[in-house]
Amino acid sequence: MSNLATSPHLLRREYKFTTPNTVWLADITYADNDEGWPYLPTVKGVATPEIIGWSIEDHLRTDLCSDSLRMALDRRNPVA
């Protein structure tokens, strides 16, 4: 058994949001190609089908994910 704390599931598995910028999701994917393994973190709004922030690099340092979040913040003005 783990001693790690758990966080509450605030969305309660209800992903039917219609107001933009209410909930954002993030994910990281990677794919092998001729130049190595590029990593692609993305940020997506639940209410819209588009990717609103992304970045691509050959590393998994924190600035890679921070860059995609910054792009999303620059492109959207999230609800406070």
mmCIF file of the N, C-alpha and C atoms, coordinates in Angstrom:
data_MODEL
# 
_entry.id   MODEL 
# 
loop_
_atom_site.group_PDB 
_atom_site.id 
_atom_site.type_symbol 
_atom_site.label_atom_id 
_atom_site.label_alt_id 
_atom_site.label_comp_id 
_atom_site.label_asym_id 
_atom_site.label_entity_id 
_atom_site.label_seq_id 
_atom_site.pdbx_PDB_ins_code 
_atom_site.Cartn_x 
_atom_site.Cartn_y 
_atom_site.Cartn_z 
_atom_site.occupancy 
_atom_site.B_iso_or_equiv 
_atom_site.pdbx_formal_charge 
_atom_site.auth_seq_id 
_atom_site.auth_comp_id 
_atom_site.auth_asym_id 
_atom_site.auth_atom_id 
_atom_site.pdbx_PDB_model_num 
ATOM 1   N N  . MET A 1 1  ? 0.843   -1.179 0.000   1.00 0.00 ? 1  MET A N  1 
ATOM 2   C CA . MET A 1 1  ? 0.000   0.000  0.000   1.00 0.00 ? 1  MET A CA 1 
ATOM 3   C C  . MET A 1 1  ? 0.888   1.242  0.000   1.00 0.00 ? 1  MET A C  1 
ATOM 4   N N  . SER A 1 2  ? 0.508   2.234  -0.753  1.00 0.00 ? 2  SER A N  1 
ATOM 5   C CA . SER A 1 2  ? 1.292   3.453  -0.900  1.00 0.00 ? 2  SER A CA 1 
ATOM 6   C C  . SER A 1 2  ? 0.966   4.463  0.190   1.00 0.00 ? 2  SER A C  1 
ATOM 7   N N  . ASN A 1 3  ? 1.984   5.212  0.597   1.00 0.00 ? 3  ASN A N  1 
ATOM 8   C CA . ASN A 1 3  ? 1.787   6.293  1.562   1.00 0.00 ? 3  ASN A CA 1 
ATOM 9   C C  . ASN A 1 3  ? 1.562   7.632  0.874   1.00 0.00 ? 3  ASN A C  1 
ATOM 10  N N  . LEU A 1 4  ? 1.442   7.622  -0.440  1.00 0.00 ? 4  LEU A N  1 
ATOM 11  C CA . LEU A 1 4  ? 1.250   8.858  -1.180  1.00 0.00 ? 4  LEU A CA 1 
ATOM 12  C C  . LEU A 1 4  ? -0.169  9.388  -0.992  1.00 0.00 ? 4  LEU A C  1 
ATOM 13  N N  . ALA A 1 5  ? -0.279  10.690 -0.873  1.00 0.00 ? 5  ALA A N  1 
ATOM 14  C CA . ALA A 1 5  ? -1.596  11.311 -0.732  1.00 0.00 ? 5  ALA A CA 1 
ATOM 15  C C  . ALA A 1 5  ? -2.319  11.278 -2.077  1.00 0.00 ? 5  ALA A C  1 
ATOM 16  N N  . THR A 1 6  ? -3.612  11.169 -2.040  1.00 0.00 ? 6  THR A N  1 
ATOM 17  C CA . THR A 1 6  ? -4.407  11.216 -3.264  1.00 0.00 ? 6  THR A CA 1 
ATOM 18  C C  . THR A 1 6  ? -5.205  12.509 -3.301  1.00 0.00 ? 6  THR A C  1 
ATOM 19  N N  . SER A 1 7  ? -5.476  12.954 -4.492  1.00 0.00 ? 7  SER A N  1 
ATOM 20  C CA . SER A 1 7  ? -6.264  14.171 -4.680  1.00 0.00 ? 7  SER A CA 1 
ATOM 21  C C  . SER A 1 7  ? -7.688  13.795 -5.050  1.00 0.00 ? 7  SER A C  1 
ATOM 22  N N  . PRO A 1 8  ? -8.647  14.627 -4.697  1.00 0.00 ? 8  PRO A N  1 
ATOM 23  C CA . PRO A 1 8  ? -10.036 14.321 -5.065  1.00 0.00 ? 8  PRO A CA 1 
ATOM 24  C C  . PRO A 1 8  ? -10.234 14.438 -6.576  1.00 0.00 ? 8  PRO A C  1 
ATOM 25  N N  . HIS A 1 9  ? -11.132 13.658 -7.113  1.00 0.00 ? 9  HIS A N  1 
ATOM 26  C CA . HIS A 1 9  ? -11.454 13.709 -8.543  1.00 0.00 ? 9  HIS A CA 1 
ATOM 27  C C  . HIS A 1 9  ? -12.497 14.810 -8.733  1.00 0.00 ? 9  HIS A C  1 
ATOM 28  N N  . LEU A 1 10 ? -12.037 16.022 -8.997  1.00 0.00 ? 10 LEU A N  1 
ATOM 29  C CA . LEU A 1 10 ? -12.914 17.188 -9.049  1.00 0.00 ? 10 LEU A CA 1 
ATOM 30  C C  . LEU A 1 10 ? -13.901 17.158 -10.210 1.00 0.00 ? 10 LEU A C  1 
ATOM 31  N N  . LEU A 1 11 ? -13.567 16.468 -11.273 1.00 0.00 ? 11 LEU A N  1 
ATOM 32  C CA . LEU A 1 11 ? -14.474 16.415 -12.419 1.00 0.00 ? 11 LEU A CA 1 
ATOM 33  C C  . LEU A 1 11 ? -15.552 15.353 -12.265 1.00 0.00 ? 11 LEU A C  1 
ATOM 34  N N  . ARG A 1 12 ? -15.364 14.452 -11.339 1.00 0.00 ? 12 ARG A N  1 
ATOM 35  C CA . ARG A 1 12 ? -16.313 13.361 -11.073 1.00 0.00 ? 12 ARG A CA 1 
ATOM 36  C C  . ARG A 1 12 ? -16.688 12.595 -12.349 1.00 0.00 ? 12 ARG A C  1 
ATOM 37  N N  . ARG A 1 13 ? -15.712 12.499 -13.248 1.00 0.00 ? 13 ARG A N  1 
ATOM 38  C CA . ARG A 1 13 ? -15.882 11.781 -14.514 1.00 0.00 ? 13 ARG A CA 1 
ATOM 39  C C  . ARG A 1 13 ? -17.012 12.347 -15.377 1.00 0.00 ? 13 ARG A C  1 
ATOM 40  N N  . GLU A 1 14 ? -17.360 13.593 -15.178 1.00 0.00 ? 14 GLU A N  1 
ATOM 41  C CA . GLU A 1 14 ? -18.368 14.266 -15.996 1.00 0.00 ? 14 GLU A CA 1 
ATOM 42  C C  . GLU A 1 14 ? -17.638 15.239 -16.916 1.00 0.00 ? 14 GLU A C  1 
ATOM 43  N N  . TYR A 1 15 ? -17.473 14.846 -18.162 1.00 0.00 ? 15 TYR A N  1 
ATOM 44  C CA . TYR A 1 15 ? -16.687 15.633 -19.099 1.00 0.00 ? 15 TYR A CA 1 
ATOM 45  C C  . TYR A 1 15 ? -17.569 16.371 -20.109 1.00 0.00 ? 15 TYR A C  1 
ATOM 46  N N  . LYS A 1 16 ? -18.763 16.721 -19.732 1.00 0.00 ? 16 LYS A N  1 
ATOM 47  C CA . LYS A 1 16 ? -19.685 17.398 -20.649 1.00 0.00 ? 16 LYS A CA 1 
ATOM 48  C C  . LYS A 1 16 ? -19.712 18.892 -20.355 1.00 0.00 ? 16 LYS A C  1 
ATOM 49  N N  . PHE A 1 17 ? -18.583 19.542 -20.544 1.00 0.00 ? 17 PHE A N  1 
ATOM 50  C CA . PHE A 1 17 ? -18.483 20.975 -20.310 1.00 0.00 ? 17 PHE A CA 1 
ATOM 51  C C  . PHE A 1 17 ? -18.696 21.696 -21.632 1.00 0.00 ? 17 PHE A C  1 
ATOM 52  N N  . THR A 1 18 ? -19.486 22.759 -21.624 1.00 0.00 ? 18 THR A N  1 
ATOM 53  C CA . THR A 1 18 ? -19.767 23.498 -22.850 1.00 0.00 ? 18 THR A CA 1 
ATOM 54  C C  . THR A 1 18 ? -19.181 24.906 -22.831 1.00 0.00 ? 18 THR A C  1 
ATOM 55  N N  . THR A 1 19 ? -18.764 25.385 -21.682 1.00 0.00 ? 19 THR A N  1 
ATOM 56  C CA . THR A 1 19 ? -18.169 26.714 -21.577 1.00 0.00 ? 19 THR A CA 1 
ATOM 57  C C  . THR A 1 19 ? -16.664 26.612 -21.808 1.00 0.00 ? 19 THR A C  1 
ATOM 58  N N  . PRO A 1 20 ? -16.155 27.321 -22.827 1.00 0.00 ? 20 PRO A N  1 
ATOM 59  C CA . PRO A 1 20 ? -14.713 27.259 -23.093 1.00 0.00 ? 20 PRO A CA 1 
ATOM 60  C C  . PRO A 1 20 ? -13.890 27.718 -21.890 1.00 0.00 ? 20 PRO A C  1 
ATOM 61  N N  . ASN A 1 21 ? -12.715 27.127 -21.753 1.00 0.00 ? 21 ASN A N  1 
ATOM 62  C CA . ASN A 1 21 ? -11.730 27.485 -20.725 1.00 0.00 ? 21 ASN A CA 1 
ATOM 63  C C  . ASN A 1 21 ? -12.169 27.171 -19.298 1.00 0.00 ? 21 ASN A C  1 
ATOM 64  N N  . THR A 1 22 ? -13.158 26.321 -19.141 1.00 0.00 ? 22 THR A N  1 
ATOM 65  C CA . THR A 1 22 ? -13.555 25.885 -17.801 1.00 0.00 ? 22 THR A CA 1 
ATOM 66  C C  . THR A 1 22 ? -12.638 24.773 -17.324 1.00 0.00 ? 22 THR A C  1 
ATOM 67  N N  . VAL A 1 23 ? -12.349 23.820 -18.219 1.00 0.00 ? 23 VAL A N  1 
ATOM 68  C CA . VAL A 1 23 ? -11.485 22.678 -17.893 1.00 0.00 ? 23 VAL A CA 1 
ATOM 69  C C  . VAL A 1 23 ? -10.533 22.446 -19.064 1.00 0.00 ? 23 VAL A C  1 
ATOM 70  N N  . TRP A 1 24 ? -9.271  22.311 -18.730 1.00 0.00 ? 24 TRP A N  1 
ATOM 71  C CA . TRP A 1 24 ? -8.257  21.970 -19.724 1.00 0.00 ? 24 TRP A CA 1 
ATOM 72  C C  . TRP A 1 24 ? -7.681  20.604 -19.386 1.00 0.00 ? 24 TRP A C  1 
ATOM 73  N N  . LEU A 1 25 ? -7.299  19.860 -20.407 1.00 0.00 ? 25 LEU A N  1 
ATOM 74  C CA . LEU A 1 25 ? -6.623  18.574 -20.240 1.00 0.00 ? 25 LEU A CA 1 
ATOM 75  C C  . LEU A 1 25 ? -5.231  18.677 -20.848 1.00 0.00 ? 25 LEU A C  1 
ATOM 76  N N  . ALA A 1 26 ? -4.304  17.889 -20.338 1.00 0.00 ? 26 ALA A N  1 
ATOM 77  C CA . ALA A 1 26 ? -2.943  17.885 -20.874 1.00 0.00 ? 26 ALA A CA 1 
ATOM 78  C C  . ALA A 1 26 ? -2.475  16.447 -21.051 1.00 0.00 ? 26 ALA A C  1 
ATOM 79  N N  . ASP A 1 27 ? -1.594  16.262 -22.017 1.00 0.00 ? 27 ASP A N  1 
ATOM 80  C CA . ASP A 1 27 ? -1.040  14.939 -22.275 1.00 0.00 ? 27 ASP A CA 1 
ATOM 81  C C  . ASP A 1 27 ? 0.326   15.111 -22.941 1.00 0.00 ? 27 ASP A C  1 
ATOM 82  N N  . ILE A 1 28 ? 1.140   14.088 -22.857 1.00 0.00 ? 28 ILE A N  1 
ATOM 83  C CA . ILE A 1 28 ? 2.438   14.080 -23.537 1.00 0.00 ? 28 ILE A CA 1 
ATOM 84  C C  . ILE A 1 28 ? 2.506   12.812 -24.381 1.00 0.00 ? 28 ILE A C  1 
ATOM 85  N N  . THR A 1 29 ? 2.929   12.975 -25.614 1.00 0.00 ? 29 THR A N  1 
ATOM 86  C CA . THR A 1 29 ? 3.121   11.819 -26.478 1.00 0.00 ? 29 THR A CA 1 
ATOM 87  C C  . THR A 1 29 ? 4.506   11.905 -27.118 1.00 0.00 ? 29 THR A C  1 
ATOM 88  N N  . TYR A 1 30 ? 4.969   10.817 -27.681 1.00 0.00 ? 30 TYR A N  1 
ATOM 89  C CA . TYR A 1 30 ? 6.263   10.795 -28.351 1.00 0.00 ? 30 TYR A CA 1 
ATOM 90  C C  . TYR A 1 30 ? 6.212   9.748  -29.455 1.00 0.00 ? 30 TYR A C  1 
ATOM 91  N N  . ALA A 1 31 ? 7.075   9.914  -30.432 1.00 0.00 ? 31 ALA A N  1 
ATOM 92  C CA . ALA A 1 31 ? 7.112   8.967  -31.544 1.00 0.00 ? 31 ALA A CA 1 
ATOM 93  C C  . ALA A 1 31 ? 8.533   8.891  -32.086 1.00 0.00 ? 31 ALA A C  1 
ATOM 94  N N  . ASP A 1 32 ? 8.944   7.710  -32.411 1.00 0.00 ? 32 ASP A N  1 
ATOM 95  C CA . ASP A 1 32 ? 10.271  7.505  -32.988 1.00 0.00 ? 32 ASP A CA 1 
ATOM 96  C C  . ASP A 1 32 ? 10.274  8.004  -34.435 1.00 0.00 ? 32 ASP A C  1 
ATOM 97  N N  . ASN A 1 33 ? 11.336  8.719  -34.800 1.00 0.00 ? 33 ASN A N  1 
ATOM 98  C CA . ASN A 1 33 ? 11.513  9.119  -36.196 1.00 0.00 ? 33 ASN A CA 1 
ATOM 99  C C  . ASN A 1 33 ? 13.005  9.099  -36.517 1.00 0.00 ? 33 ASN A C  1 
ATOM 100 N N  . ASP A 1 34 ? 13.377  9.556  -37.688 1.00 0.00 ? 34 ASP A N  1 
ATOM 101 C CA . ASP A 1 34 ? 14.783  9.507  -38.119 1.00 0.00 ? 34 ASP A CA 1 
ATOM 102 C C  . ASP A 1 34 ? 15.706  10.362 -37.263 1.00 0.00 ? 34 ASP A C  1 
ATOM 103 N N  . GLU A 1 35 ? 15.159  11.339 -36.548 1.00 0.00 ? 35 GLU A N  1 
ATOM 104 C CA . GLU A 1 35 ? 15.977  12.246 -35.739 1.00 0.00 ? 35 GLU A CA 1 
ATOM 105 C C  . GLU A 1 35 ? 15.922  11.937 -34.245 1.00 0.00 ? 35 GLU A C  1 
ATOM 106 N N  . GLY A 1 36 ? 15.306  10.844 -33.859 1.00 0.00 ? 36 GLY A N  1 
ATOM 107 C CA . GLY A 1 36 ? 15.238  10.488 -32.439 1.00 0.00 ? 36 GLY A CA 1 
ATOM 108 C C  . GLY A 1 36 ? 13.805  10.349 -31.949 1.00 0.00 ? 36 GLY A C  1 
ATOM 109 N N  . TRP A 1 37 ? 13.601  10.757 -30.697 1.00 0.00 ? 37 TRP A N  1 
ATOM 110 C CA . TRP A 1 37 ? 12.293  10.644 -30.060 1.00 0.00 ? 37 TRP A CA 1 
ATOM 111 C C  . TRP A 1 37 ? 11.778  12.038 -29.683 1.00 0.00 ? 37 TRP A C  1 
ATOM 112 N N  . PRO A 1 38 ? 11.030  12.710 -30.551 1.00 0.00 ? 38 PRO A N  1 
ATOM 113 C CA . PRO A 1 38 ? 10.485  14.009 -30.164 1.00 0.00 ? 38 PRO A CA 1 
ATOM 114 C C  . PRO A 1 38 ? 9.312   13.836 -29.192 1.00 0.00 ? 38 PRO A C  1 
ATOM 115 N N  . TYR A 1 39 ? 9.258   14.712 -28.214 1.00 0.00 ? 39 TYR A N  1 
ATOM 116 C CA . TYR A 1 39 ? 8.186   14.704 -27.221 1.00 0.00 ? 39 TYR A CA 1 
ATOM 117 C C  . TYR A 1 39 ? 7.241   15.858 -27.515 1.00 0.00 ? 39 TYR A C  1 
ATOM 118 N N  . LEU A 1 40 ? 5.941   15.601 -27.426 1.00 0.00 ? 40 LEU A N  1 
ATOM 119 C CA . LEU A 1 40 ? 4.924   16.584 -27.772 1.00 0.00 ? 40 LEU A CA 1 
ATOM 120 C C  . LEU A 1 40 ? 3.884   16.695 -26.653 1.00 0.00 ? 40 LEU A C  1 
ATOM 121 N N  . PRO A 1 41 ? 4.061   17.646 -25.723 1.00 0.00 ? 41 PRO A N  1 
ATOM 122 C CA . PRO A 1 41 ? 3.012   17.884 -24.735 1.00 0.00 ? 41 PRO A CA 1 
ATOM 123 C C  . PRO A 1 41 ? 1.948   18.805 -25.339 1.00 0.00 ? 41 PRO A C  1 
ATOM 124 N N  . THR A 1 42 ? 0.696   18.512 -25.070 1.00 0.00 ? 42 THR A N  1 
ATOM 125 C CA . THR A 1 42 ? -0.401  19.318 -25.595 1.00 0.00 ? 42 THR A CA 1 
ATOM 126 C C  . THR A 1 42 ? -1.354  19.711 -24.475 1.00 0.00 ? 42 THR A C  1 
ATOM 127 N N  . VAL A 1 43 ? -2.059  20.814 -24.700 1.00 0.00 ? 43 VAL A N  1 
ATOM 128 C CA . VAL A 1 43 ? -3.111  21.279 -23.793 1.00 0.00 ? 43 VAL A CA 1 
ATOM 129 C C  . VAL A 1 43 ? -4.363  21.445 -24.643 1.00 0.00 ? 43 VAL A C  1 
ATOM 130 N N  . LYS A 1 44 ? -5.475  20.883 -24.178 1.00 0.00 ? 44 LYS A N  1 
ATOM 131 C CA . LYS A 1 44 ? -6.736  20.917 -24.913 1.00 0.00 ? 44 LYS A CA 1 
ATOM 132 C C  . LYS A 1 44 ? -7.843  21.363 -23.979 1.00 0.00 ? 44 LYS A C  1 
ATOM 133 N N  . GLY A 1 45 ? -8.723  22.215 -24.483 1.00 0.00 ? 45 GLY A N  1 
ATOM 134 C CA . GLY A 1 45 ? -9.915  22.573 -23.724 1.00 0.00 ? 45 GLY A CA 1 
ATOM 135 C C  . GLY A 1 45 ? -10.955 21.482 -23.883 1.00 0.00 ? 45 GLY A C  1 
ATOM 136 N N  . VAL A 1 46 ? -11.645 21.122 -22.817 1.00 0.00 ? 46 VAL A N  1 
ATOM 137 C CA . VAL A 1 46 ? -12.645 20.057 -22.892 1.00 0.00 ? 46 VAL A CA 1 
ATOM 138 C C  . VAL A 1 46 ? -13.827 20.475 -23.769 1.00 0.00 ? 46 VAL A C  1 
ATOM 139 N N  . ALA A 1 47 ? -14.208 21.750 -23.748 1.00 0.00 ? 47 ALA A N  1 
ATOM 140 C CA . ALA A 1 47 ? -15.382 22.213 -24.482 1.00 0.00 ? 47 ALA A CA 1 
ATOM 141 C C  . ALA A 1 47 ? -15.110 22.457 -25.966 1.00 0.00 ? 47 ALA A C  1 
ATOM 142 N N  . THR A 1 48 ? -13.861 22.403 -26.386 1.00 0.00 ? 48 THR A N  1 
ATOM 143 C CA . THR A 1 48 ? -13.522 22.658 -27.786 1.00 0.00 ? 48 THR A CA 1 
ATOM 144 C C  . THR A 1 48 ? -12.687 21.506 -28.330 1.00 0.00 ? 48 THR A C  1 
ATOM 145 N N  . PRO A 1 49 ? -12.761 21.243 -29.617 1.00 0.00 ? 49 PRO A N  1 
ATOM 146 C CA . PRO A 1 49 ? -12.018 20.113 -30.175 1.00 0.00 ? 49 PRO A CA 1 
ATOM 147 C C  . PRO A 1 49 ? -10.557 20.420 -30.497 1.00 0.00 ? 49 PRO A C  1 
ATOM 148 N N  . GLU A 1 50 ? -10.131 21.680 -30.345 1.00 0.00 ? 50 GLU A N  1 
ATOM 149 C CA . GLU A 1 50 ? -8.790  22.036 -30.791 1.00 0.00 ? 50 GLU A CA 1 
ATOM 150 C C  . GLU A 1 50 ? -7.734  21.962 -29.691 1.00 0.00 ? 50 GLU A C  1 
ATOM 151 N N  . ILE A 1 51 ? -6.506  21.733 -30.110 1.00 0.00 ? 51 ILE A N  1 
ATOM 152 C CA . ILE A 1 51 ? -5.348  21.816 -29.222 1.00 0.00 ? 51 ILE A CA 1 
ATOM 153 C C  . ILE A 1 51 ? -5.022  23.299 -29.085 1.00 0.00 ? 51 ILE A C  1 
ATOM 154 N N  . ILE A 1 52 ? -4.949  23.803 -27.854 1.00 0.00 ? 52 ILE A N  1 
ATOM 155 C CA . ILE A 1 52 ? -4.720  25.238 -27.665 1.00 0.00 ? 52 ILE A CA 1 
ATOM 156 C C  . ILE A 1 52 ? -3.291  25.561 -27.238 1.00 0.00 ? 52 ILE A C  1 
ATOM 157 N N  . GLY A 1 53 ? -2.526  24.559 -26.875 1.00 0.00 ? 53 GLY A N  1 
ATOM 158 C CA . GLY A 1 53 ? -1.126  24.774 -26.537 1.00 0.00 ? 53 GLY A CA 1 
ATOM 159 C C  . GLY A 1 53 ? -0.320  23.524 -26.834 1.00 0.00 ? 53 GLY A C  1 
ATOM 160 N N  . TRP A 1 54 ? 0.895   23.714 -27.329 1.00 0.00 ? 54 TRP A N  1 
ATOM 161 C CA . TRP A 1 54 ? 1.755   22.572 -27.627 1.00 0.00 ? 54 TRP A CA 1 
ATOM 162 C C  . TRP A 1 54 ? 3.198   23.043 -27.728 1.00 0.00 ? 54 TRP A C  1 
ATOM 163 N N  . SER A 1 55 ? 4.094   22.096 -27.635 1.00 0.00 ? 55 SER A N  1 
ATOM 164 C CA . SER A 1 55 ? 5.519   22.342 -27.805 1.00 0.00 ? 55 SER A CA 1 
ATOM 165 C C  . SER A 1 55 ? 6.140   21.016 -28.222 1.00 0.00 ? 55 SER A C  1 
ATOM 166 N N  . ILE A 1 56 ? 7.239   21.067 -28.930 1.00 0.00 ? 56 ILE A N  1 
ATOM 167 C CA . ILE A 1 56 ? 7.888   19.822 -29.341 1.00 0.00 ? 56 ILE A CA 1 
ATOM 168 C C  . ILE A 1 56 ? 9.397   19.979 -29.186 1.00 0.00 ? 56 ILE A C  1 
ATOM 169 N N  . GLU A 1 57 ? 10.011  19.008 -28.520 1.00 0.00 ? 57 GLU A N  1 
ATOM 170 C CA . GLU A 1 57 ? 11.461  19.013 -28.278 1.00 0.00 ? 57 GLU A CA 1 
ATOM 171 C C  . GLU A 1 57 ? 11.942  17.573 -28.170 1.00 0.00 ? 57 GLU A C  1 
ATOM 172 N N  . ASP A 1 58 ? 13.257  17.412 -28.055 1.00 0.00 ? 58 ASP A N  1 
ATOM 173 C CA . ASP A 1 58 ? 13.851  16.079 -27.929 1.00 0.00 ? 58 ASP A CA 1 
ATOM 174 C C  . ASP A 1 58 ? 14.172  15.737 -26.479 1.00 0.00 ? 58 ASP A C  1 
ATOM 175 N N  . HIS A 1 59 ? 13.523  16.402 -25.529 1.00 0.00 ? 59 HIS A N  1 
ATOM 176 C CA . HIS A 1 59 ? 13.772  16.155 -24.102 1.00 0.00 ? 59 HIS A CA 1 
ATOM 177 C C  . HIS A 1 59 ? 12.456  16.239 -23.329 1.00 0.00 ? 59 HIS A C  1 
ATOM 178 N N  . LEU A 1 60 ? 12.485  15.788 -22.092 1.00 0.00 ? 60 LEU A N  1 
ATOM 179 C CA . LEU A 1 60 ? 11.303  15.836 -21.222 1.00 0.00 ? 60 LEU A CA 1 
ATOM 180 C C  . LEU A 1 60 ? 11.528  16.736 -20.012 1.00 0.00 ? 60 LEU A C  1 
ATOM 181 N N  . ARG A 1 61 ? 12.295  17.791 -20.166 1.00 0.00 ? 61 ARG A N  1 
ATOM 182 C CA . ARG A 1 61 ? 12.497  18.720 -19.054 1.00 0.00 ? 61 ARG A CA 1 
ATOM 183 C C  . ARG A 1 61 ? 11.218  19.519 -18.808 1.00 0.00 ? 61 ARG A C  1 
ATOM 184 N N  . THR A 1 62 ? 11.115  20.096 -17.618 1.00 0.00 ? 62 THR A N  1 
ATOM 185 C CA . THR A 1 62 ? 9.880   20.790 -17.243 1.00 0.00 ? 62 THR A CA 1 
ATOM 186 C C  . THR A 1 62 ? 9.543   21.956 -18.160 1.00 0.00 ? 62 THR A C  1 
ATOM 187 N N  . ASP A 1 63 ? 10.552  22.616 -18.729 1.00 0.00 ? 63 ASP A N  1 
ATOM 188 C CA . ASP A 1 63 ? 10.248  23.754 -19.600 1.00 0.00 ? 63 ASP A CA 1 
ATOM 189 C C  . ASP A 1 63 ? 9.486   23.333 -20.854 1.00 0.00 ? 63 ASP A C  1 
ATOM 190 N N  . LEU A 1 64 ? 9.599   22.086 -21.261 1.00 0.00 ? 64 LEU A N  1 
ATOM 191 C CA . LEU A 1 64 ? 8.838   21.608 -22.412 1.00 0.00 ? 64 LEU A CA 1 
ATOM 192 C C  . LEU A 1 64 ? 7.342   21.707 -22.125 1.00 0.00 ? 64 LEU A C  1 
ATOM 193 N N  . CYS A 1 65 ? 6.911   21.208 -20.978 1.00 0.00 ? 65 CYS A N  1 
ATOM 194 C CA . CYS A 1 65 ? 5.496   21.272 -20.602 1.00 0.00 ? 65 CYS A CA 1 
ATOM 195 C C  . CYS A 1 65 ? 5.078   22.700 -20.267 1.00 0.00 ? 65 CYS A C  1 
ATOM 196 N N  . SER A 1 66 ? 5.961   23.445 -19.624 1.00 0.00 ? 66 SER A N  1 
ATOM 197 C CA . SER A 1 66 ? 5.660   24.845 -19.303 1.00 0.00 ? 66 SER A CA 1 
ATOM 198 C C  . SER A 1 66 ? 5.416   25.653 -20.570 1.00 0.00 ? 66 SER A C  1 
ATOM 199 N N  . ASP A 1 67 ? 6.188   25.385 -21.610 1.00 0.00 ? 67 ASP A N  1 
ATOM 200 C CA . ASP A 1 67 ? 6.012   26.104 -22.872 1.00 0.00 ? 67 ASP A CA 1 
ATOM 201 C C  . ASP A 1 67 ? 4.632   25.850 -23.469 1.00 0.00 ? 67 ASP A C  1 
ATOM 202 N N  . SER A 1 68 ? 4.153   24.601 -23.420 1.00 0.00 ? 68 SER A N  1 
ATOM 203 C CA . SER A 1 68 ? 2.821   24.328 -23.968 1.00 0.00 ? 68 SER A CA 1 
ATOM 204 C C  . SER A 1 68 ? 1.729   24.989 -23.147 1.00 0.00 ? 68 SER A C  1 
ATOM 205 N N  . LEU A 1 69 ? 1.910   25.023 -21.829 1.00 0.00 ? 69 LEU A N  1 
ATOM 206 C CA . LEU A 1 69 ? 0.928   25.703 -20.983 1.00 0.00 ? 69 LEU A CA 1 
ATOM 207 C C  . LEU A 1 69 ? 0.951   27.206 -21.236 1.00 0.00 ? 69 LEU A C  1 
ATOM 208 N N  . ARG A 1 70 ? 2.145   27.777 -21.393 1.00 0.00 ? 70 ARG A N  1 
ATOM 209 C CA . ARG A 1 70 ? 2.237   29.218 -21.702 1.00 0.00 ? 70 ARG A CA 1 
ATOM 210 C C  . ARG A 1 70 ? 1.544   29.548 -23.020 1.00 0.00 ? 70 ARG A C  1 
ATOM 211 N N  . MET A 1 71 ? 1.730   28.692 -24.016 1.00 0.00 ? 71 MET A N  1 
ATOM 212 C CA . MET A 1 71 ? 1.067   28.921 -25.298 1.00 0.00 ? 71 MET A CA 1 
ATOM 213 C C  . MET A 1 71 ? -0.449  28.918 -25.116 1.00 0.00 ? 71 MET A C  1 
ATOM 214 N N  . ALA A 1 72 ? -0.963  27.950 -24.362 1.00 0.00 ? 72 ALA A N  1 
ATOM 215 C CA . ALA A 1 72 ? -2.410  27.887 -24.120 1.00 0.00 ? 72 ALA A CA 1 
ATOM 216 C C  . ALA A 1 72 ? -2.891  29.135 -23.386 1.00 0.00 ? 72 ALA A C  1 
ATOM 217 N N  . LEU A 1 73 ? -2.143  29.571 -22.387 1.00 0.00 ? 73 LEU A N  1 
ATOM 218 C CA . LEU A 1 73 ? -2.523  30.774 -21.643 1.00 0.00 ? 73 LEU A CA 1 
ATOM 219 C C  . LEU A 1 73 ? -2.489  32.011 -22.534 1.00 0.00 ? 73 LEU A C  1 
ATOM 220 N N  . ASP A 1 74 ? -1.516  32.089 -23.425 1.00 0.00 ? 74 ASP A N  1 
ATOM 221 C CA . ASP A 1 74 ? -1.435  33.221 -24.345 1.00 0.00 ? 74 ASP A CA 1 
ATOM 222 C C  . ASP A 1 74 ? -2.584  33.217 -25.352 1.00 0.00 ? 74 ASP A C  1 
ATOM 223 N N  . ARG A 1 75 ? -3.017  32.032 -25.758 1.00 0.00 ? 75 ARG A N  1 
ATOM 224 C CA . ARG A 1 75 ? -4.070  31.923 -26.768 1.00 0.00 ? 75 ARG A CA 1 
ATOM 225 C C  . ARG A 1 75 ? -5.465  32.028 -26.183 1.00 0.00 ? 75 ARG A C  1 
ATOM 226 N N  . ARG A 1 76 ? -5.601  31.754 -24.912 1.00 0.00 ? 76 ARG A N  1 
ATOM 227 C CA . ARG A 1 76 ? -6.908  31.796 -24.239 1.00 0.00 ? 76 ARG A CA 1 
ATOM 228 C C  . ARG A 1 76 ? -6.803  32.655 -23.000 1.00 0.00 ? 76 ARG A C  1 
ATOM 229 N N  . ASN A 1 77 ? -7.924  33.154 -22.565 1.00 0.00 ? 77 ASN A N  1 
ATOM 230 C CA . ASN A 1 77 ? -7.978  33.896 -21.314 1.00 0.00 ? 77 ASN A CA 1 
ATOM 231 C C  . ASN A 1 77 ? -8.865  33.088 -20.376 1.00 0.00 ? 77 ASN A C  1 
ATOM 232 N N  . PRO A 1 78 ? -8.297  32.145 -19.629 1.00 0.00 ? 78 PRO A N  1 
ATOM 233 C CA . PRO A 1 78 ? -9.116  31.229 -18.834 1.00 0.00 ? 78 PRO A CA 1 
ATOM 234 C C  . PRO A 1 78 ? -9.929  31.949 -17.765 1.00 0.00 ? 78 PRO A C  1 
ATOM 235 N N  . VAL A 1 79 ? -11.056 31.348 -17.452 1.00 0.00 ? 79 VAL A N  1 
ATOM 236 C CA . VAL A 1 79 ? -11.924 31.860 -16.395 1.00 0.00 ? 79 VAL A CA 1 
ATOM 237 C C  . VAL A 1 79 ? -11.180 31.758 -15.079 1.00 0.00 ? 79 VAL A C  1 
ATOM 238 N N  . ALA A 1 80 ? -11.233 32.811 -14.283 1.00 0.00 ? 80 ALA A N  1 
ATOM 239 C CA . ALA A 1 80 ? -10.514 32.817 -12.993 1.00 0.00 ? 80 ALA A CA 1 
ATOM 240 C C  . ALA A 1 80 ? -11.202 31.935 -11.988 1.00 0.00 ? 80 ALA A C  1 
# 
